[in-house]
Amino acid sequence: MYFVTTKRAGYILFCTTPSERAAVGLTDQHEMHLLMRANVGDDWRVAAQWEASRCSHTDFLLALHAVEEPADPEGLLGFVPADARRSPAP
């Protein structure tokens, strides 16, 4: 899977999946966010968050390099660090 880097307020790095239903963001506080939305145009929700020192954006993106984008973005939760704080689905 590949990610497209774009700009988003509050993030020093923000990358979306090809479908734009999942994204990875790095905050100024060096916290990683896995964000999801049901449809393009919907608001993003933080599905999981962890300290970048635990798993950097580079490490996370590299782990997904050979993975096909899942039909359901929730499938990406299996790649977040085990101790990541996960937000309940809406």
Secondary structure, 3 states (H helix, E strand, C coil): CCCEEECCCCEEEEEECCCCCEEEEEECCCEEEEEECCCCCCCCEEEEEEECCCCCHHHHHHHCCCCCCCCCHHHHHHHCCCCCEECCCC
